Amino acid sequence: MTATGGGIGRLGKEVGAVGLGCWAIGGHFLFDGKPDGWGLVDDAESVRAIHRAIDLGVTLFDTADVYGTGHSERVLGQALKGRRDGVLIATKFGYAYDESRREITGTDLSPGYVRRACLASLARLGTDYLDLYQLHVGVVEPGVADDLLAALEDLVDEGLIRSYGWSTDEPDAIRRLAGRRGAAAAQFRLNVLSGSTEALAACEESDLTGLARTPLAMGLLTGKYDAGSRLPADDVRGSGHSWVEYFHDGRPDAGYLERLAAVREILTSDGRTLAQGALGWIMARSPRVVPIPGFKSVAQAEENAGAIARGPLTAAQMAEIDALLDPQPA
């Protein structure tokens, strides 16, 4: 089963070579007391962007209940009215939140919570089933994980979800999905500058579709930022989260800027924009991996979707990039 023109699990739907991630369109919310959104959003623009992406061949939209503490799911549901049958909706669960304060409050990994969270997501999205339902917490004790996966199997049996997966960079967690009847996908960090090659290998070994998150390195691979850029504190990249890898207090990481400069010419060859080249690198990296870049505007959705027509990088381009970026940084 391949990502391009293939199905996830038992869906029977086509999966385009590029999907879209809906974190940014969720707007403002807090995690660990710090902004975890991507600044101001325009809901009407988000809806137009989703419509345009569908017109250009995007079929997979990935969101989560905590993105804007429900707001991303509501916007996506609004945009997909009348278009639901032609797309795949992937969402996530596992983080608890206070919607009135728009704040993540912790995690809830109890099997009973899985069903409650699923029903709440279905209501916000305005649909009676989810194509892919993913555990959002990346590191979970094995026994707890097995109980959650059993609860997800129950949701498959009820018809509330078509398949399930896990958003994690842990190879052993991905392998835990292998052979389970409803398991279909793993979501992990992957882009031309960094990423978990071990997670990709585990995904391929386990016959799972991969969803590549941060395929544009949180925007660094769009080419919009340089050493003089500074993002505001209401943006997740500038709010001081220690786990943000590509930006530090709003400033692009110097090491990653150097790596980007080394491969920019290759990524922008053959008429591609830098972002399209970065997505083409993922398409060439593995035929079963679907990059899910974020967006906040019609223009960004058009650029990301445009990578579908451009296709993957060539084997020669991939080899040249490998030579320039090897060895990987410690």
Summary of the structure (lengths in Angstrom):
residues: 330
radius of gyration: 18.5
end to end distance: 33.5
largest distance: 53.0
contacts: 1190
relative contact order: 0.15
helix: 41%
strand: 18%
